[in-house]
Amino acid sequence: MLCCMPGVAFVPALLVSWSSATFIISYAMAVLAGHVEPLVPYISDTGTKPPESGVFGFMINISALLAAITMYIRYLLIEKQNESPQFIRTSCNMFTLCVGLMGCTGMGIVATFQELAVPSVHDIGALVALGSGVVYITLQSIISYKSCPRWNTYFVCHIRMAISVISCIAFIPMIVFASKISMTKIDWTPGEEVKSY
């Protein structure tokens, strides 16, 4: 397809592998230390208490950096593909990159400010990361359709759009339920009153 960027295909694979390892390692550490229950804990709960909080924060920051590099590579790829014939405006591609980088910044905020140490900042970071992520993948799906059939197949475009739709649908209940919950500690027993902040 394009030989303008040889050797960069490993970066998205590294991003997925590293991010998966981040969640698995911090989950295992939190469960083994007895800091969370093993059955489906909230992701941020697995990175709240030391020592897993340090590992979680460090690894999430590396994930944010890898995501930013991946998004920049995608931006350059679209710029190269868009030279002839032009299928989108350059400003649209730049805007999509900026939205993606905003999501990476949100990931950095989540990594730096633990869930219970500074809950409002952590929640804002999570909202920025997840919200920007949903917008980014939706914009990338639209760009994929615009570049059909020369640079993408319609099958790939449909898969990307399906993932975008599922992400949008999942984002709505996340916002609704997150706005109704206020947590000041992880360990609680049924019937115990939880203070709101």
ABEGO torsion letter per residue (X at the ends): XBAABBGAAAAAAAAAAAAAAAAAAAAAAAAAAGABBABGBBAAAAAABOAAAAAAAAAAAAAAAAAAAAAAAAAAAAAAAAAOBBABBAAAAAAAAAAAAAAAAAAAAAAABBAAABAAAAAAAAAAAAAAAAAAAAAAAAAAAAAOAAABBAAAAAAAAAAAAAAAAAAAAAAAAAAABBBABABBBBGBBBBBX
